[in-house]
Amino acid sequence: MDCTRINSLEMETEDHYRKKANCYKTSPEYGRMISLYPILETSIQDCKGEDLVA
């Protein structure tokens, strides 16, 4: 999926945001951030599977 930003005033679909999140989570920047902040990785793991948005 393309990770580029498109300027629009309309909200995208939930599927769009899930794809964006996956793109971000597989980026080199995300990997570097996780390696710099180990507690962040633990916090992310603790939230996996949670229904954080209604």
Buried (B, 14 or more C-beta within 10 A) or exposed (E): EEEEEEEEEEEEEEEEEEBBEEBEEEEEEEEEEEEEEEEEEEEEEEEEEEEEEE
